[in-house]
Amino acid sequence: MAEATFIPQHKLSDSRYSRTIEIADWIITATNRPIINAAETDTLQSNLGFPLPEMTFGNNSLCLKHKPSNWEYTFKTLEALRAVKNGELVDGDGGVKVGYADAWLKSRTDPDSVLPLPETTPTKHYDWTYTSAYPGHCNIQDAFLPAESSNANHTIPLSELTRQDPILFYAEIPLYEDELHDNGSSHFLIRIRVMPGCIFILSRFTLRVDNVLFRAFDTRIYHSLTNSPGIVVRERSGWEAPYEQIKRLLPKKDDLNPLTDHNFIAKSLSLLPSELSQKSGAGTNWRSLGTRLDVAHLDTNSLQSGIENLKL
């Protein structure tokens, strides 16, 4: 007979657009509101300085607050869009050109052509793919430090996350989505689940540019509700690969539907050798390729010192 799982004391509350769980030392609130209206779009667009994605959930957020230390970690749509490059793209920004652009250019620059050379400088003054490596943000500057490879607590325990433990709280929070003028898809979604022993968050940006590339940026956040001392582990990973490379991984070669599935894209990218997907990528030299692991210590004294430093 399987051993019964201990369910810690917790409190759930709901309102029209938000859900909250209070468990142990934490208050966690997920806010899910409709796509912003025209007036909100104008305000946010003016704030950012570039056109918004077609579906922008500008009022959505996820907030975690650790009551003893006042440590907070938040995901917000505005901040995710602030991480989109506004201005001319330079080396490291991972700029992407639409797949048929080269063929279009070649057809108009044939030696016998009398047409003038077209202007090839990007016309958009922002990253039209809405690529964002936003990992969420903390209310305390420099709260995270590089993880220690020798410390077993400085990792995310996959064995615990794959157990069939009860889920006490779950939410999916979309931040934005865009079809890229029918050239692909850009998508940003956050998922959170709270189980009897831990809190786990997956924030995922995925990009498909048809016939060019696939890209993903994941932020995983894990906190054990049972281990002491209390720490938050954060893993940030960026992957990228040419379109045809992921296409070759289709279960059925004549069924392209999985290429529009954000989970299939991210899983396929993560299964490729890291030398390909996290170093060479799709040749864009995107600076967010690779994996970074860091931790925040929920020590009341040190965190309070950090808050006081911010006030100075």
Order of alpha helices (4+ residues) and beta strands (2+ residues): beta-beta-beta-alpha-beta-beta-beta-alpha-alpha-beta-beta-alpha-beta-beta-beta-beta-beta-alpha-alpha-beta-alpha
